[in-house]
Amino acid sequence: MVIVARHEEDAWDDESWDPEPDAPDDDLSETVSCPECDAEIYEDAVRCPVCGAYVTHTTSPWVGRPAWWIVLALVGILATIAALAGLGPW
């Protein structure tokens, strides 16, 4: 018969036990919708787990805008440049 001495620091601590130590903390992670399939994904995800599309994070004002919006913005910019240069009929 072997008797093993148990130290106090070796005692089981139910409060500090984590069943999934490598699992991400879902409460702290924000989600966004996938640009391809609109599934909810983590904002720092590289690929969508549902459709497999790569997710790019951009801050460009042109991305996601309809074509008419881009044309209208360019016409406005050109009109401003023309007005400042004195090229307009006004």
N, C-alpha and C positions, 0 to 999 in steps of 0.2 A: 504494500500500500504506500502510495506516494502522496505526500501532503505538499500542496503548493501554497506558498504565502502570497496573499493578494494585497497589493498596495492600494492605498486610497485613491491615487490618480488613475488606477486601472479600472475603477468601478464604472459600471454602465451608467451613462447619463442620458436619460430619455429626452431631455430638452435640447441637447445639442446634436442629436442623431438626425441625419438628413438621408432619406431613402434614395434620393437621386442627386448626388453631389455635383454632377456635371450638367444638370438640366438648367436651361436659362430661366431667369426669373421673369415670368410672364407679366407680372404687375408693373415692371419698369419698362418693358418694351412697347413702343408705339407701333401701330399697324397703319398701313396705307393700302389702297387698292391697286392691284396689278394693272398696268396700262393696257395689257392685252385681253385678259379675261375678267377683270374686275373682282378677283378673289382677294380676300383680306390676307396680306402678307406682312412680315416684319419690315419696318422701314429700312433696316440695314441689310436686307436680303439681296443677294447677287442674282439669284434666279427664282422664279415663281415655282413653288412646289406643286402647283396644280397644272399649269400649262407648260412649264419648262422654259418660258421666255426669259431672256436676260433683262434685268431691270436697270435702267440708267437713271441716275439722279442728276437733273440739270436745273439750272436757274435761268435759262434763256427765256425771254418774254415771247419768243416766236414759236416755241414748242407747244403744240396742242391748240393753236389758234386756227380758225377757219381761214381759207384763202382770201376772202373778201376783207377780213380784218387786216391782213398783212398788206394788201393792195391799198386800202384806205390809209394805213399808217405811212406807207411810202409816199403816197400823193401828198399827205399833210406835211411830211418832212421836206419834199421838193418845193411845195408852195411856200413854206417858211424860208427856205434858202433863197428862192426867187424874190420874195418880198424884201428880205434883208439886203439883197444885192441890187435892188431897184429895177428888176427886170419885168415887173408886173405892170399892167395897164392902169393901176391905181396910183 
